[in-house]
Amino acid sequence: MLLNIMTDILKEEIEERGYLNVEVDKSVDFVKEINALKKEKNAVILAHYYQEPDIQDIADYVGDSLGLSQIAAETDADIIVFAGVQFMAETAKILNPTKKVILPDLKAGCSLAESCPPQEFKAFTDAHPDHIVVTYVNCSAEVKALTDIVCTSSNAVSIINAIPKDKPIIFAPDKNLGKYLIKETGRDMLLWDGACIVHEAFSIDKLLTLSAEYPNAKIIAHPESEAHILQTATYVGSTAGMINFVKTDDHDEFIIATEAGILHQMMKEVPNKKLYAAPAQEDNTCACSECHFMKMNTMQKLCICMKHELPEIHVDSEIQKRALLPIERMLDVSSGKVSVLNL
């Protein structure tokens, strides 16, 4: 069993490290312990596709931002354990404020969310008061509270198309996704200058070399990638969309241009197909593009955070109320309840 420690030590560890740095007996079976804790605490584990394989395997639900948001809104669990990054856990708390939401590592942030500081974004939107504000879910609760409607990469095109054509639009924080949406929808949007360092790390030269090595492989890419990467792709879509594409397409070889963690679920879905991670600009251990923040969560941290129900995610009540509306609008469009947004 895990070592029990005092509450004041827990708080000190969280403040210093962002997670509980507790020594655990090396003989602990994390899978067994986590499953027991889930049952004991009526907890649900939500994991993003970019988490390490062991976390994906033990999670109750693995998905993209849209799918996980929908589960977070509907769950009857007492505790939501979010194996992802902070903005995802915040979204779960916004959707289900009476639930306890915990995150294995409080410092698991997001380069894209950090590229859009709330005060600077408020000044930007205040300078364009006639614009409808659409923000990608990869942003802080404070930025969502400044938003008219949120979107994910799964539903971004539908969200933009649901906005009346006479309404000017601000899109934030991802400029690459924004440029892709301008191309797909024909809307002239004002873009915030933000980006995801993981999706900007792909090397076009290395990608073309890999494509030449595997000429029968289709390139598929996430729309957070830069335009020159997207131009090489047969398919552009969300993480869930990419998994569905490799399942349904008749090709048996694919080059995947998104965070390499997605390959774990893809390999489960299509064990007989060949998948190659798109190469990053810098040399690293796997030659692919990985999110340092996503990989901050580990099985040990997951187990300890469930044991002690810390670190806990808190969202200011006023921010929560203002951020909830744009998320609910997104879910209404995604579910088909709303086809035209009257904002």
C-alpha positions as CSV (number, residue, x, y, z in Angstrom):
1,M,0.0,0.0,0.0
2,L,1.0,3.6,-0.5
3,L,2.8,5.5,2.3
4,N,0.3,7.7,4.2
5,I,1.5,11.2,4.9
6,M,0.1,14.2,6.8
7,T,-2.0,16.9,5.1
8,D,0.4,19.8,5.8
9,I,3.1,17.8,4.0
10,L,0.8,17.2,1.1
11,K,0.1,20.9,0.7
12,E,3.8,21.7,0.9
13,E,4.6,19.2,-1.8
14,I,2.0,20.5,-4.1
15,E,3.1,24.1,-3.6
16,E,6.7,23.2,-4.2
17,R,6.4,20.6,-7.0
18,G,2.9,20.7,-8.4
19,Y,2.5,17.0,-7.4
20,L,3.0,14.7,-4.5
21,N,6.6,13.5,-4.4
22,V,6.0,10.6,-2.2
23,E,8.2,7.5,-1.9
24,V,6.3,4.4,-2.9
25,D,7.2,0.8,-2.3
26,K,8.6,-0.5,-5.6
27,S,6.5,-3.6,-5.1
28,V,3.3,-1.6,-5.4
29,D,1.1,-2.9,-8.3
30,F,-0.1,0.5,-9.7
31,V,-2.8,-1.1,-11.8
32,K,-4.3,-3.1,-8.9
33,E,-4.0,-0.1,-6.6
34,I,-5.6,2.4,-9.0
35,N,-8.5,0.1,-9.8
36,A,-9.1,-0.4,-6.1
37,L,-9.1,3.4,-5.5
38,K,-11.5,3.9,-8.4
39,K,-14.0,1.6,-6.8
40,E,-13.4,2.9,-3.3
41,K,-13.8,6.5,-4.2
42,N,-16.3,6.2,-7.0
43,A,-13.8,7.9,-9.3
44,V,-13.6,8.1,-13.1
45,I,-10.3,8.4,-14.9
46,L,-10.4,10.5,-18.1
47,A,-7.2,10.3,-20.3
48,H,-6.2,12.1,-23.4
49,Y,-4.7,10.3,-26.4
50,Y,-1.3,11.9,-25.7
51,Q,-0.9,10.3,-22.2
52,E,1.6,7.5,-21.7
53,P,0.3,4.0,-22.7
54,D,-0.1,2.6,-19.2
55,I,-2.4,5.6,-18.3
56,Q,-4.4,5.2,-21.4
57,D,-4.9,1.5,-20.7
58,I,-6.2,2.0,-17.1
59,A,-8.4,5.0,-18.0
60,D,-12.2,4.6,-18.1
61,Y,-12.3,6.8,-21.1
62,V,-9.6,7.8,-23.6
63,G,-10.4,10.5,-26.1
64,D,-9.9,14.0,-27.5
65,S,-10.9,17.3,-25.9
66,L,-14.5,17.1,-27.2
67,G,-15.1,13.5,-26.2
68,L,-13.6,14.0,-22.8
69,S,-15.6,17.3,-22.3
70,Q,-18.8,15.4,-23.1
71,I,-18.0,12.6,-20.6
72,A,-17.0,15.2,-17.9
73,A,-20.4,16.9,-18.4
74,E,-22.3,13.6,-18.0
75,T,-20.4,11.6,-15.4
76,D,-22.1,10.6,-12.1
77,A,-18.7,9.8,-10.5
78,D,-17.8,11.6,-7.3
79,I,-14.2,12.3,-8.4
80,I,-13.0,13.1,-11.9
81,V,-9.4,12.2,-12.3
82,F,-8.1,14.0,-15.4
83,A,-5.0,12.4,-16.9
84,G,-4.2,15.3,-19.3
85,V,-3.2,18.9,-18.9
86,Q,-4.5,21.7,-16.7
87,F,-6.9,23.3,-19.1
88,M,-8.6,20.0,-19.6
89,A,-9.1,19.5,-15.9
90,E,-10.4,23.1,-15.6
91,T,-12.9,22.4,-18.3
92,A,-14.2,19.3,-16.4
93,K,-14.5,21.5,-13.3
94,I,-16.4,24.2,-15.2
95,L,-18.8,21.6,-16.5
96,N,-19.3,19.8,-13.2
97,P,-18.5,22.3,-10.4
98,T,-19.9,20.1,-7.6
99,K,-17.5,17.3,-8.4
100,K,-13.9,17.0,-7.1
101,V,-11.5,17.2,-10.0
102,I,-7.9,16.1,-9.5
103,L,-4.9,16.2,-11.8
104,P,-1.8,14.0,-11.2
105,D,0.6,16.9,-11.8
106,L,-0.5,20.5,-11.4
107,K,2.3,21.7,-13.5
108,A,1.1,19.8,-16.6
109,G,0.3,22.9,-18.6
110,C,0.0,23.7,-22.3
111,S,2.2,25.8,-24.5
112,L,-0.8,26.9,-26.5
113,A,-2.8,28.0,-23.5
114,E,0.2,29.8,-22.1
115,S,0.5,31.8,-25.4
116,C,-2.7,33.6,-24.6
117,P,-2.5,35.4,-21.2
118,P,-6.0,36.5,-20.0
119,Q,-5.3,40.2,-19.5
120,E,-3.7,40.6,-22.9
121,F,-6.5,38.7,-24.5
122,K,-9.1,40.9,-22.8
123,A,-7.4,44.0,-24.2
124,F,-7.4,42.4,-27.6
125,T,-11.2,41.6,-27.5
126,D,-12.0,44.9,-26.0
127,A,-10.4,46.6,-29.0
128,H,-12.7,44.7,-31.3
129,P,-16.1,44.8,-29.5
130,D,-18.1,44.0,-32.6
131,H,-16.4,40.6,-33.1
132,I,-17.8,37.2,-32.0
133,V,-15.0,35.6,-29.9
134,V,-14.3,31.9,-30.6
135,T,-11.6,30.2,-28.6
136,Y,-10.1,26.8,-29.0
137,V,-10.6,24.7,-25.9
138,N,-6.8,24.7,-25.4
139,C,-6.9,27.9,-23.2
140,S,-7.3,28.8,-19.6
141,A,-10.6,29.1,-17.8
142,E,-10.1,32.9,-17.6
143,V,-9.8,33.1,-21.4
144,K,-12.9,30.9,-21.9
145,A,-14.8,33.4,-19.6
146,L,-14.0,36.1,-22.2
147,T,-15.4,33.9,-25.0
148,D,-18.7,33.7,-26.9
149,I,-18.2,30.1,-27.9
150,V,-15.5,27.4,-27.4
151,C,-14.5,24.9,-30.0
152,T,-12.3,21.8,-30.4
153,S,-10.5,20.6,-33.4
154,S,-13.3,18.0,-33.9
155,N,-16.1,20.6,-34.2
156,A,-14.3,23.9,-35.1
157,V,-15.5,23.9,-38.7
158,S,-19.1,23.3,-37.6
159,I,-18.8,26.1,-34.9
160,I,-17.5,28.6,-37.4
161,N,-20.2,27.7,-40.0
162,A,-22.9,28.1,-37.3
163,I,-22.0,31.8,-36.9
164,P,-24.0,34.1,-39.1
165,K,-21.8,35.3,-42.0
166,D,-22.4,39.0,-41.2
167,K,-20.7,38.6,-37.9
168,P,-16.9,39.3,-37.7
169,I,-14.9,36.7,-35.8
170,I,-11.9,36.6,-33.5
171,F,-10.3,33.2,-33.3
172,A,-7.8,32.3,-30.5
173,P,-5.4,31.1,-29.4
174,D,-4.1,28.9,-32.2
175,K,-3.1,30.8,-35.4
176,N,-2.4,27.5,-37.3
177,L,-5.9,26.1,-36.6
178,G,-7.3,29.6,-37.4
179,K,-5.6,29.6,-40.8
180,Y,-6.9,26.2,-41.5
181,L,-10.4,27.2,-40.5
182,I,-10.2,30.3,-42.8
183,K,-9.3,28.0,-45.7
184,E,-12.0,25.5,-44.9
185,T,-14.9,27.9,-44.1
186,G,-14.0,30.9,-46.2
187,R,-14.5,33.2,-43.2
188,D,-12.1,36.1,-42.8
189,M,-11.2,35.9,-39.1
190,L,-9.0,38.0,-36.8
191,L,-6.4,35.6,-35.4
192,W,-4.6,35.6,-32.0
193,D,-0.9,34.9,-32.5
194,G,-0.6,31.7,-30.5
195,A,0.7,28.2,-31.3
196,C,1.4,24.7,-29.9
197,I,5.1,24.0,-29.8
198,V,4.5,20.3,-30.3
199,H,2.7,20.8,-33.6
200,E,5.1,23.4,-34.8
201,A,8.0,21.0,-34.1
202,F,7.5,18.8,-37.2
203,S,10.3,19.0,-39.8
204,I,9.0,19.3,-43.4
205,D,12.4,18.1,-44.8
206,K,12.4,15.0,-42.5
207,L,8.7,14.4,-43.3
208,L,9.3,14.4,-47.0
209,T,12.3,12.1,-46.6
210,L,10.1,9.7,-44.5
211,S,7.4,9.9,-47.1
212,A,9.9,9.0,-49.9
213,E,11.0,6.1,-47.8
214,Y,7.4,4.9,-47.5
215,P,5.8,6.1,-50.7
216,N,2.6,4.1,-50.1
217,A,2.0,5.8,-46.7
218,K,-0.7,8.4,-46.5
219,I,0.2,11.5,-44.4
220,I,-2.5,12.6,-41.9
221,A,-2.1,15.6,-39.7
222,H,-3.6,17.6,-36.9
223,P,-4.8,21.1,-37.8
224,E,-2.6,22.7,-35.1
225,S,0.3,21.9,-37.5
226,E,1.8,24.6,-39.7
227,A,0.4,25.1,-43.2
228,H,3.3,23.5,-45.0
229,I,2.8,20.3,-43.0
230,L,-1.0,20.3,-43.7
231,Q,-0.4,20.7,-47.4
232,T,1.3,17.3,-47.5
233,A,-1.6,15.6,-45.8
234,T,-4.3,13.4,-47.3
235,Y,-6.4,13.9,-44.2
236,V,-6.5,16.8,-41.7
237,G,-8.5,16.3,-38.5
238,S,-8.7,16.0,-34.7
239,T,-7.0,13.1,-32.8
240,A,-10.3,11.2,-32.8
241,G,-10.8,12.0,-36.5
242,M,-7.3,10.7,-37.3
243,I,-8.0,7.4,-35.5
244,N,-11.2,7.0,-37.3
245,F,-9.5,7.7,-40.6
246,V,-6.9,5.0,-40.2
247,K,-9.6,2.6,-39.2
248,T,-11.9,3.2,-42.2
249,D,-9.4,4.0,-45.0
250,D,-8.4,1.1,-47.2
251,H,-4.7,2.0,-47.1
252,D,-2.4,0.1,-44.7
253,E,0.4,2.6,-44.2
254,F,0.2,6.0,-42.5
255,I,2.5,8.8,-41.4
256,I,1.0,10.5,-38.3
257,A,1.6,14.2,-37.8
258,T,0.5,14.8,-34.2
259,E,1.8,14.1,-30.7
260,A,3.2,10.5,-30.8
261,G,1.1,9.3,-27.9
262,I,-1.8,8.8,-30.3
263,L,0.0,5.9,-31.8
264,H,-0.9,3.7,-28.8
265,Q,-4.6,3.8,-29.5
266,M,-4.2,3.7,-33.2
267,M,-2.1,0.5,-33.0
268,K,-4.9,-1.1,-30.9
269,E,-7.5,-0.1,-33.5
270,V,-5.5,-1.2,-36.5
271,P,-2.9,-3.8,-35.4
272,N,-2.3,-5.0,-39.0
273,K,-1.5,-1.5,-40.4
274,K,1.8,0.2,-40.4
275,L,2.0,3.6,-38.6
276,Y,5.0,6.0,-38.6
277,A,5.3,9.1,-36.4
278,A,6.1,12.3,-38.3
279,P,9.6,13.4,-37.4
280,A,10.4,16.5,-35.3
281,Q,13.0,19.1,-36.2
282,E,15.2,18.3,-33.2
283,D,16.8,15.0,-32.5
284,N,15.3,13.3,-29.5
285,T,14.8,9.8,-28.1
286,C,12.0,8.8,-30.4
287,A,12.7,11.3,-33.3
288,C,9.0,12.2,-33.0
289,S,7.2,15.2,-31.5
290,E,6.1,14.6,-27.9
291,C,4.4,17.0,-25.4
292,H,6.5,17.4,-22.3
293,F,3.5,18.5,-20.3
294,M,1.3,15.5,-21.2
295,K,4.1,13.2,-20.3
296,M,4.5,14.8,-16.8
297,N,1.7,12.5,-15.6
298,T,2.8,9.0,-14.6
299,M,1.2,6.0,-13.1
300,Q,2.9,6.7,-9.8
301,K,1.6,10.3,-9.7
302,L,-1.9,9.1,-10.8
303,C,-2.0,6.5,-8.0
304,I,-0.8,9.0,-5.3
305,C,-3.2,11.7,-6.4
306,M,-6.1,9.3,-6.2
307,K,-5.0,8.1,-2.8
308,H,-4.8,11.6,-1.4
309,E,-7.3,13.3,-3.7
310,L,-4.7,16.0,-4.5
311,P,-3.7,18.2,-6.4
312,E,-7.3,19.4,-6.7
313,I,-8.5,21.8,-9.5
314,H,-10.3,24.9,-8.4
315,V,-12.0,27.5,-10.6
316,D,-13.3,30.8,-9.3
317,S,-17.1,30.6,-9.1
318,E,-17.6,33.8,-11.2
319,I,-15.1,32.6,-13.9
320,Q,-16.8,29.2,-13.8
321,K,-20.2,30.7,-14.5
322,R,-18.9,32.9,-17.4
323,A,-16.9,30.1,-18.9
324,L,-19.7,27.5,-18.7
325,L,-21.9,29.3,-21.3
326,P,-19.5,29.2,-24.3
327,I,-18.7,25.5,-23.5
328,E,-22.4,24.6,-23.3
329,R,-22.9,26.4,-26.7
330,M,-20.2,24.3,-28.2
331,L,-21.8,21.1,-26.9
332,D,-25.2,22.2,-28.2
333,V,-23.7,22.7,-31.7
334,S,-21.8,19.4,-31.5
335,S,-25.0,17.5,-30.5
336,G,-27.1,19.0,-33.2
337,K,-29.3,20.9,-30.9
338,V,-28.3,24.2,-32.5
339,S,-27.3,24.8,-36.1
340,V,-27.2,28.6,-36.2
341,L,-25.8,30.6,-33.3
342,N,-27.6,33.8,-32.4
343,L,-24.8,35.6,-30.5
